[in-house]
Amino acid sequence: MSFYYEEYEEDFNNPSDPYVKDNLDSRPDGGYGQHMIPDLVQDFLLLLKKAIIERNVYDIQNLYENTFIKLSESYYSDSPWPEKEEVEHLMPEDNNIFIILYKELYYRHIYAKCQPTQDQRFDSYFNYCHLFNYILSSEKPVLLELPNQWLWDIIDEFIYQFQSFSIYKGKSQNRSAEDEELLAASPQVWNVHSVINVLHSLVDKSNINEQLKEYNSGRDPDQVAGEFGRQPLYKMLGYFSLIGLLRLHSLLGDYYQAIKVLENIDLNRQQLQMMATAPVLACQTTTFYYVGFAYIMMRRYSDAIRTFTNILVYLQRTRQMYHQYRTFQMDLIEKQTDQMYKLLSICLALHPQRIDETVLSHMNEKMSDSMLKLQRGDLKEFENVFKLSCPKFLSPVVGHYDNPLSNQPSGPKIDPWKHQMKVFLDEVKQQHPLMEIRSYLKLYTTMPIEKLANFVDLPEDEFKRNLLCFKHKMQNLVWTKGQSGLDGEFHSGSDVDFYIEKDMIHIADTKVARRYGDWFLRQIHKFDELYRIISNINV
């Protein structure tokens, strides 16, 4: 099957078309300028092509994760890699998939280090179309093997470039009339339906959901994987596409569907099961970040706190191991980690509960002042923290270009970020008076309603409504068991509880006292085990 770009394919292969950059005439050597490619870069390209043809995953991984990054820093820190024509002239033998994969690296580098032009945005889209059609249109599994990190980066970059194009399309400033006309004439380029179609096609082709169901039942996933799903290329692309759909639905504001697509993944395991043999840390952090954020927007704060705490504990324990193999993804991982700490502080301000001591200690070091403001109900601080920690939301409909020369899409222009911010702040404003009430409830065991109403400077009737609101807001849908992250039961997550009898409030502290003895016993056993290992090494 062929999809996504059929109506543009003829134009894409036509050098005179505005979709395609053609700078060959400007080169003094008649076109290709291969002598401008440094020898080390030529050697890298030849070795990468050889490794891809031979399906040598070990060499591909080393070239991709180490050599490519070093060469980029040395020769192309602020400029693009050699263009496709130069690489084709260097290696005239026909190898279509190598050129497609090289262009994927080429455009990704432009997005990371340069400012992509509109033509480059279009070209990158068409290159992804070629790549996915090559993988999905074949009647038999294609003879291609890539390391898991590269496969994840393909899906991650595909969604990122769609996100970047959507933001670019929504901003009409500083665009020429020709660019506006081209945008108006090509509504299918980086269309949200095309992106979703790609991800679902990869999921279906790999039978990944059926494999996950078998895995969760303790059976062999290969029994239902099919001819394509047994191949690592298709299996991992299918798995990463599920995470991509989680991210995409979150960006579009459909949080229920975001978690729904992961219903066959056990989110309550600290390590995702398909990653056991070859973990991709960027995939893990992305998964927990977007799941936790979706829980926040669904007002499931207990689940969000559990999600963030699980991955932050894991990151702390594996920090030393991953940082010695620092890749370009580590900057993104560290950014998402900081965002998760900020989101966790929001959750704890709105829904206080006990969390892991190491995570709490690290969070206090990073943002103690901000946490105090959040706990006091500072609306401006909630807005600032949310702004720094939320993803860049997208609207599925950017606008209609009825008049391409007007430089402005017609129809209403909705800022998705402002919309999501309003939804979040509306919830915070509803809880704002409850924070003060909670602080007073923690000071007493019995108190007249009238007296407490005077403390918070509210009429007694309105104060009773706030008490009812407090009960309601502390009732959360909390995951207890089940495969889907949407499963759950209603539980009260408040650290104080109360009931009213004859105009008196009876208050009880629901905090469970710390069991220090258990903690010390665990530490003793841990040091005993460490001493035993060291003793054996010395022997």
C-alpha positions as CSV (number, residue, x, y, z in Angstrom):
1,M,0.0,0.0,0.0
2,S,1.1,3.5,-0.7
3,F,-0.1,6.6,1.1
4,Y,0.5,10.0,2.5
5,Y,2.2,11.6,-0.5
6,E,0.8,10.0,-3.7
7,E,-0.5,13.3,-5.1
8,Y,2.8,15.0,-4.4
9,E,5.2,12.3,-5.5
10,E,5.6,13.5,-9.1
11,D,6.3,17.0,-7.9
12,F,8.8,15.7,-5.3
13,N,10.9,14.0,-8.0
14,N,10.8,17.1,-10.3
15,P,13.8,19.3,-9.7
16,S,12.0,22.3,-11.1
17,D,9.2,22.1,-8.6
18,P,9.3,24.6,-5.6
19,Y,9.1,21.6,-3.2
20,V,12.7,20.7,-4.0
21,K,15.8,22.7,-3.3
22,D,18.2,22.7,-6.2
23,N,21.4,24.5,-5.6
24,L,23.5,22.5,-8.0
25,D,23.9,25.3,-10.6
26,S,25.5,27.5,-7.9
27,R,28.5,25.1,-7.4
28,P,31.6,26.0,-9.3
29,D,32.5,22.4,-9.9
30,G,29.4,21.8,-12.0
31,G,27.2,20.4,-9.3
32,Y,28.3,18.0,-6.6
33,G,31.3,19.4,-4.9
34,Q,32.3,16.0,-3.4
35,H,35.8,17.4,-2.7
36,M,34.2,19.6,-0.1
37,I,33.3,16.6,2.0
38,P,36.0,15.9,4.6
39,D,37.8,12.6,4.4
40,L,36.5,11.5,7.8
41,V,32.9,12.3,6.8
42,Q,33.4,10.3,3.5
43,D,34.7,7.3,5.5
44,F,31.8,7.6,7.9
45,L,29.3,7.6,5.0
46,L,30.9,4.6,3.4
47,L,31.1,2.6,6.6
48,L,27.5,3.5,7.4
49,K,26.3,2.3,4.0
50,K,28.2,-0.9,4.3
51,A,26.9,-1.6,7.8
52,I,23.3,-0.9,6.7
53,I,23.6,-3.2,3.6
54,E,25.2,-6.0,5.8
55,R,22.6,-5.4,8.6
56,N,25.4,-5.1,11.1
57,V,23.5,-3.5,14.0
58,Y,26.5,-3.2,16.3
59,D,28.5,-1.1,13.8
60,I,25.4,0.9,12.9
61,Q,24.8,1.7,16.5
62,N,28.4,2.8,17.1
63,L,28.4,5.0,13.9
64,Y,25.1,6.5,14.8
65,E,25.5,7.2,18.5
66,N,29.2,8.1,18.5
67,T,30.7,8.9,15.1
68,F,27.8,10.9,13.7
69,I,27.7,13.1,16.8
70,K,31.4,13.7,16.9
71,L,31.6,14.6,13.2
72,S,28.6,16.9,13.6
73,E,30.3,18.8,16.4
74,S,33.6,18.9,14.4
75,Y,32.5,19.9,10.9
76,Y,28.8,20.9,11.0
77,S,28.1,22.5,14.4
78,D,26.1,25.3,12.8
79,S,25.7,24.2,9.2
80,P,24.0,21.3,7.3
81,W,25.6,18.0,6.4
82,P,26.3,17.4,2.7
83,E,23.2,17.4,0.5
84,K,21.8,14.2,-1.0
85,E,23.3,14.9,-4.5
86,E,26.8,15.1,-3.0
87,V,26.4,11.8,-1.2
88,E,24.9,10.1,-4.2
89,H,27.8,11.3,-6.4
90,L,30.2,10.0,-3.7
91,M,28.5,6.6,-3.8
92,P,27.0,6.1,-7.2
93,E,25.8,2.6,-6.6
94,D,22.0,2.5,-6.2
95,N,21.0,2.1,-2.6
96,N,17.7,3.8,-2.0
97,I,17.2,3.0,1.7
98,F,20.7,4.3,2.6
99,I,19.9,7.7,0.9
100,I,16.5,7.8,2.7
101,L,18.1,7.1,6.1
102,Y,20.9,9.6,5.4
103,K,18.3,12.3,4.5
104,E,16.6,11.5,7.8
105,L,19.8,12.3,9.6
106,Y,20.4,15.3,7.4
107,Y,17.1,17.0,8.1
108,R,17.1,16.1,11.8
109,H,20.5,17.9,12.1
110,I,19.0,20.9,10.3
111,Y,16.2,21.1,12.8
112,A,18.6,20.7,15.7
113,K,21.4,23.1,14.6
114,C,19.9,25.4,11.9
115,Q,16.7,27.1,11.2
116,P,14.8,24.9,8.6
117,T,13.3,26.7,5.6
118,Q,9.8,25.9,4.4
119,D,11.2,23.9,1.5
120,Q,13.3,21.8,3.9
121,R,10.2,21.2,6.0
122,F,8.4,19.9,3.0
123,D,11.4,17.8,1.8
124,S,11.7,16.2,5.2
125,Y,8.0,15.3,5.2
126,F,8.4,13.6,1.8
127,N,11.5,11.8,2.9
128,Y,9.5,10.3,5.9
129,C,6.8,9.3,3.4
130,H,9.4,7.4,1.4
131,L,10.8,5.8,4.5
132,F,7.5,4.6,5.9
133,N,6.2,3.5,2.5
134,Y,9.4,1.4,2.1
135,I,8.8,-0.3,5.4
136,L,5.0,-0.7,5.2
137,S,4.3,-1.3,1.5
138,S,6.5,-4.4,1.1
139,E,4.7,-7.7,0.9
140,K,7.5,-9.3,2.9
141,P,9.5,-7.8,5.8
142,V,12.2,-5.5,4.4
143,L,15.8,-6.5,4.9
144,L,16.7,-3.7,7.2
145,E,17.9,-3.7,10.8
146,L,18.5,-0.6,12.9
147,P,19.4,-0.1,16.6
148,N,16.5,0.6,18.9
149,Q,17.8,4.1,19.7
150,W,17.7,5.1,16.0
151,L,14.2,3.6,15.6
152,W,13.0,5.6,18.6
153,D,14.6,8.7,17.3
154,I,12.8,8.3,13.9
155,I,9.4,8.2,15.6
156,D,10.3,10.9,18.1
157,E,11.7,13.2,15.4
158,F,8.7,12.5,13.1
159,I,6.3,13.8,15.7
160,Y,8.6,16.7,16.7
161,Q,8.8,17.9,13.1
162,F,5.0,17.7,12.7
163,Q,4.8,19.7,15.9
164,S,7.3,22.3,14.6
165,F,5.5,22.6,11.3
166,S,2.1,23.1,13.0
167,I,3.5,25.9,15.1
168,Y,5.2,27.4,12.0
169,K,2.0,27.2,9.9
170,G,0.1,29.0,12.6
171,K,2.5,31.9,12.5
172,S,2.2,33.9,9.3
173,Q,4.7,36.7,10.2
174,N,7.7,37.1,7.9
175,R,6.5,34.6,5.3
176,S,6.5,35.5,1.6
177,A,3.4,35.4,-0.6
178,E,4.9,32.5,-2.4
179,D,5.3,30.5,0.8
180,E,1.7,31.3,1.8
181,E,0.5,30.2,-1.6
182,L,2.5,26.9,-1.3
183,L,1.0,26.3,2.2
184,A,-2.5,26.9,0.9
185,A,-1.9,24.5,-2.1
186,S,-0.5,21.6,0.1
187,P,-2.9,20.9,3.0
188,Q,-1.8,17.3,3.2
189,V,1.8,18.1,4.0
190,W,2.3,17.4,7.7
191,N,-1.4,16.9,8.1
192,V,-2.4,15.5,11.5
193,H,-4.4,12.7,9.9
194,S,-1.4,11.6,7.9
195,V,0.8,11.5,11.0
196,I,-1.8,9.5,13.0
197,N,-2.2,7.2,10.0
198,V,1.6,6.5,9.9
199,L,1.7,5.6,13.6
200,H,-1.4,3.4,13.5
201,S,-0.2,1.6,10.4
202,L,3.1,0.7,12.2
203,V,1.1,-0.5,15.2
204,D,-1.1,-2.7,13.0
205,K,1.7,-4.0,10.8
206,S,3.7,-5.2,13.9
207,N,0.7,-6.7,15.8
208,I,2.3,-5.1,18.8
209,N,-1.0,-4.9,20.8
210,E,-1.5,-8.6,20.3
211,Q,2.1,-9.3,21.3
212,L,1.7,-7.2,24.5
213,K,-1.5,-9.1,25.5
214,E,0.3,-12.4,25.1
215,Y,3.3,-11.1,27.0
216,N,1.1,-9.9,29.9
217,S,-0.6,-13.3,30.0
218,G,2.7,-15.1,30.4
219,R,2.6,-16.6,26.9
220,D,5.0,-16.3,24.0
221,P,4.4,-13.1,21.9
222,D,5.9,-14.7,18.8
223,Q,2.8,-16.9,18.5
224,V,0.7,-13.9,17.5
225,A,3.4,-11.6,16.1
226,G,3.0,-12.7,12.5
227,E,5.6,-12.5,9.8
228,F,6.3,-8.8,10.3
229,G,5.9,-8.6,14.1
230,R,8.7,-11.2,14.6
231,Q,11.2,-8.9,13.0
232,P,12.8,-6.5,15.5
233,L,12.4,-3.6,13.1
234,Y,8.7,-3.8,12.9
235,K,8.2,-4.9,16.6
236,M,10.1,-1.9,18.0
237,L,8.6,0.6,15.5
238,G,5.2,-0.6,16.5
239,Y,6.0,-0.3,20.2
240,F,7.5,3.2,19.8
241,S,4.5,4.2,17.7
242,L,2.3,3.5,20.7
243,I,4.4,6.0,22.7
244,G,4.2,8.4,19.8
245,L,0.4,8.2,19.8
246,L,0.5,8.9,23.6
247,R,2.5,12.0,22.9
248,L,0.5,13.1,19.9
249,H,-2.9,12.8,21.7
250,S,-1.5,14.7,24.7
251,L,-0.3,17.5,22.4
252,L,-3.8,17.7,20.9
253,G,-5.5,17.7,24.4
254,D,-7.1,14.3,24.1
255,Y,-5.8,12.9,27.4
256,Y,-8.2,10.0,27.7
257,Q,-7.2,8.7,24.3
258,A,-3.6,9.3,25.1
259,I,-3.7,6.8,28.0
260,K,-6.1,4.5,26.1
261,V,-3.6,3.7,23.4
262,L,-1.3,2.3,26.1
263,E,-3.9,0.0,27.6
264,N,-1.8,-3.1,26.8
265,I,1.3,-1.7,28.4
266,D,1.7,-2.1,32.2
267,L,2.4,1.4,33.2
268,N,2.9,0.4,36.8
269,R,6.1,-1.5,36.2
270,Q,9.1,0.7,36.6
271,Q,10.7,-0.5,33.4
272,L,8.6,-0.9,30.3
273,Q,8.5,-4.6,29.4
274,M,9.5,-4.3,25.7
275,M,12.6,-2.3,26.7
276,A,14.1,-5.0,28.9
277,T,16.6,-6.2,26.4
278,A,17.7,-2.9,25.0
279,P,16.4,0.1,27.1
280,V,16.0,3.5,25.4
281,L,16.0,5.9,28.2
282,A,14.5,8.8,26.2
283,C,11.5,6.5,25.4
284,Q,11.0,5.7,29.1
285,T,11.1,9.3,30.2
286,T,8.8,10.5,27.4
287,T,6.3,7.8,28.3
288,F,6.1,8.7,32.0
289,Y,6.2,12.4,31.3
290,Y,3.2,12.4,29.0
291,V,1.2,9.7,31.1
292,G,1.8,11.8,34.2
293,F,0.8,15.0,32.5
294,A,-2.4,13.4,31.1
295,Y,-3.3,12.2,34.6
296,I,-2.9,15.8,35.9
297,M,-5.3,17.2,33.2
298,M,-7.8,14.4,34.1
299,R,-7.6,15.4,37.8
300,R,-6.1,12.0,38.8
301,Y,-3.4,13.5,41.0
302,S,-2.6,10.3,42.9
303,D,-1.9,8.5,39.7
304,A,0.2,11.4,38.4
305,I,2.2,11.4,41.6
306,R,2.8,7.7,41.5
307,T,3.8,7.9,37.8
308,F,6.3,10.7,38.3
309,T,7.8,9.3,41.4
310,N,8.4,5.9,39.8
311,I,10.4,7.3,36.9
312,L,12.2,9.9,39.0
313,V,13.4,7.2,41.4
314,Y,14.5,5.0,38.5
315,L,16.4,8.0,36.9
316,Q,18.2,8.7,40.2
317,R,19.3,5.1,40.5
318,T,20.5,4.8,36.9
319,R,21.9,8.3,36.6
320,Q,25.5,7.2,36.9
321,M,25.1,4.4,34.4
322,Y,23.5,6.5,31.7
323,H,25.6,9.6,32.1
324,Q,28.8,7.8,31.2
325,Y,27.2,7.1,27.8
326,R,26.1,10.6,27.1
327,T,24.2,11.0,23.9
328,F,22.4,14.0,22.2
329,Q,19.2,12.7,23.9
330,M,20.5,13.4,27.4
331,D,19.7,17.1,27.1
332,L,16.1,16.2,26.3
333,I,16.0,13.7,29.1
334,E,17.3,16.2,31.6
335,K,14.8,18.8,30.4
336,Q,11.9,16.3,30.8
337,T,13.2,15.3,34.3
338,D,13.1,19.0,35.4
339,Q,9.6,19.3,34.0
340,M,8.5,16.2,35.9
341,Y,9.8,17.7,39.1
342,K,7.8,20.8,38.5
343,L,4.6,18.9,37.6
344,L,5.1,16.8,40.7
345,S,5.3,19.9,42.9
346,I,2.0,21.0,41.4
347,C,0.4,17.7,42.2
348,L,1.6,17.8,45.8
349,A,0.3,21.3,46.3
350,L,-3.2,20.3,45.0
351,H,-3.2,16.8,46.5
352,P,-0.7,16.5,49.4
353,Q,0.5,13.0,50.1
354,R,3.7,11.2,51.1
355,I,6.3,10.4,48.4
356,D,9.7,8.8,48.2
357,E,12.1,10.6,50.5
358,T,14.9,10.8,47.9
359,V,12.6,12.4,45.3
360,L,11.2,14.8,47.9
361,S,14.7,15.8,49.0
362,H,15.9,16.4,45.4
363,M,12.8,18.4,44.6
364,N,13.3,20.6,47.7
365,E,16.9,21.3,46.6
366,K,15.7,22.3,43.1
367,M,12.6,24.4,43.8
368,S,12.0,24.9,47.5
369,D,10.9,28.6,47.0
370,S,8.5,27.6,44.3
371,M,7.0,24.8,46.4
372,L,6.3,27.2,49.2
373,K,4.4,29.5,46.9
374,L,2.4,26.7,45.4
375,Q,1.5,25.4,48.8
376,R,0.2,28.9,49.7
377,G,-2.0,28.9,46.6
378,D,-0.1,31.5,44.6
379,L,-2.0,31.5,41.3
380,K,0.8,33.3,39.5
381,E,3.3,30.7,40.6
382,F,0.9,27.9,39.4
383,E,0.8,29.6,36.0
384,N,4.6,30.0,35.8
385,V,5.3,26.4,36.8
386,F,2.7,25.0,34.4
387,K,4.1,27.2,31.6
388,L,7.6,25.8,32.1
389,S,6.6,22.2,32.5
390,C,3.7,21.6,30.0
391,P,4.3,20.4,26.4
392,K,3.8,22.7,23.4
393,F,0.1,22.0,22.6
394,L,-1.2,21.9,19.1
395,S,-4.5,22.5,17.5
396,P,-5.7,19.8,15.0
397,V,-7.0,22.7,12.8
398,V,-4.6,25.6,12.2
399,G,-6.7,27.6,9.9
400,H,-8.1,27.9,6.4
401,Y,-6.1,29.6,3.7
402,D,-8.9,31.0,1.6
403,N,-6.8,34.0,0.6
404,P,-3.1,32.9,0.4
405,L,-2.0,36.5,-0.2
406,S,-3.6,37.9,2.9
407,N,-0.9,36.5,5.2
408,Q,-3.6,35.6,7.7
409,P,-5.6,32.3,7.9
410,S,-9.3,33.0,7.9
411,G,-11.6,31.9,10.6
412,P,-11.1,31.8,14.4
413,K,-7.5,31.4,15.5
414,I,-7.4,29.4,18.8
415,D,-4.2,29.4,20.8
416,P,-4.2,25.8,22.2
417,W,-1.7,26.7,24.9
418,K,-4.0,29.4,26.3
419,H,-6.9,27.0,26.2
420,Q,-5.1,24.3,28.2
421,M,-3.8,26.9,30.6
422,K,-7.3,28.2,31.2
423,V,-8.6,24.6,31.9
424,F,-5.8,24.1,34.4
425,L,-6.1,27.4,36.2
426,D,-9.9,27.0,36.5
427,E,-9.2,23.8,38.5
428,V,-6.6,25.6,40.6
429,K,-9.0,28.5,41.3
430,Q,-11.6,26.0,42.5
431,Q,-9.1,24.5,44.9
432,H,-7.6,27.8,46.0
433,P,-9.9,28.4,49.1
434,L,-9.5,24.8,50.0
435,M,-5.8,25.2,50.7
436,E,-6.5,27.6,53.6
437,I,-9.3,25.4,54.9
438,R,-6.9,22.4,54.9
439,S,-4.3,24.3,56.9
440,Y,-6.8,25.1,59.7
441,L,-8.2,21.6,59.7
442,K,-4.8,20.2,60.5
443,L,-4.5,22.4,63.6
444,Y,-7.6,21.1,65.4
445,T,-9.5,17.9,66.3
446,T,-12.9,19.5,67.1
447,M,-14.2,23.0,66.2
448,P,-17.5,24.8,65.7
449,I,-18.3,25.5,62.1
450,E,-19.0,29.1,62.8
451,K,-15.6,29.7,64.4
452,L,-13.7,28.1,61.5
453,A,-15.8,30.1,59.0
454,N,-14.7,33.3,60.8
455,F,-11.1,32.2,60.5
456,V,-11.3,32.0,56.7
457,D,-13.6,35.1,56.6
458,L,-16.5,33.4,54.8
459,P,-20.2,33.3,55.6
460,E,-21.2,30.0,57.2
461,D,-23.4,28.8,54.3
462,E,-20.6,29.4,51.8
463,F,-18.1,27.8,54.1
464,K,-20.2,24.7,54.3
465,R,-20.3,24.6,50.5
466,N,-16.5,24.8,50.5
467,L,-16.3,21.9,53.0
468,L,-18.4,19.8,50.6
469,C,-16.1,20.9,47.7
470,F,-13.1,19.9,49.8
471,K,-14.6,16.4,50.2
472,H,-15.3,16.2,46.5
473,K,-11.9,17.4,45.3
474,M,-10.1,14.9,47.6
475,Q,-11.9,12.0,45.9
476,N,-9.8,10.8,43.0
477,L,-10.0,8.0,40.6
478,V,-6.9,6.0,41.6
479,W,-5.4,3.0,39.8
480,T,-5.4,-0.1,42.1
481,K,-5.4,-3.0,39.7
482,G,-5.9,-3.9,36.1
483,Q,-3.9,-3.7,32.9
484,S,-5.2,-0.3,31.6
485,G,-4.0,2.9,33.1
486,L,-7.6,4.2,32.9
487,D,-8.7,1.6,35.4
488,G,-9.3,2.7,39.0
489,E,-11.4,3.2,42.0
490,F,-12.5,6.3,43.9
491,H,-10.4,6.9,47.0
492,S,-9.9,9.9,49.3
493,G,-6.4,11.2,49.1
494,S,-6.6,13.9,51.7
495,D,-4.2,13.9,54.6
496,V,-7.0,15.1,56.9
497,D,-10.6,13.9,57.1
498,F,-13.6,15.2,58.9
499,Y,-17.3,14.8,59.6
500,I,-19.9,17.3,60.8
501,E,-22.2,16.6,63.7
502,K,-24.5,19.3,65.3
503,D,-22.6,22.3,63.8
504,M,-19.3,20.8,65.0
505,I,-16.4,19.7,62.8
506,H,-14.7,16.5,64.0
507,I,-11.3,16.2,62.4
508,A,-9.0,13.2,62.1
509,D,-5.4,13.2,60.8
510,T,-5.3,10.4,58.2
511,K,-1.5,10.3,57.9
512,V,0.1,6.9,58.7
513,A,2.9,7.2,61.2
514,R,6.3,6.4,59.7
515,R,7.7,3.0,60.5
516,Y,11.3,3.9,61.2
517,G,12.2,0.4,62.3
518,D,11.4,-1.1,58.9
519,W,13.6,1.6,57.2
520,F,16.6,0.8,59.4
521,L,16.2,-2.9,58.9
522,R,16.2,-2.5,55.1
523,Q,19.4,-0.3,55.4
524,I,21.1,-3.0,57.6
525,H,20.3,-5.7,55.1
526,K,21.5,-3.5,52.2
527,F,24.8,-2.9,53.9
528,D,25.2,-6.6,54.8
529,E,24.8,-7.5,51.2
530,L,27.3,-4.8,50.1
531,Y,29.8,-6.0,52.7
532,R,29.4,-9.6,51.4
533,I,30.0,-8.5,47.8
534,I,33.1,-6.5,48.8
535,S,34.5,-9.4,50.9
536,N,34.1,-11.8,47.9
537,I,35.9,-9.4,45.6
538,N,38.8,-9.0,48.0
539,V,39.1,-12.8,48.3
